[in-house]
Amino acid sequence: MSKDPREFLRHIHEECLYLVHVSENLQFDDLLSDETLKRAVVRSLEISSVAFF
């Protein structure tokens, strides 16, 4: 990944859009009961945090 700050922001933005999309009609208990979705959301948060720092 390049060191251009805009590239980091683009990655964060993409992950935020994904999180908003998958959580639109999602209840917290549904997230906890779906292991694949839970892992996807956690991974998305990891990607955002790595891009941020």
Summary of the structure (lengths in Angstrom):
residues: 53
radius of gyration: 12.5
end to end distance: 13.2
largest distance: 38.2
contacts: 117
relative contact order: 0.18
helix: 81%
strand: 0%
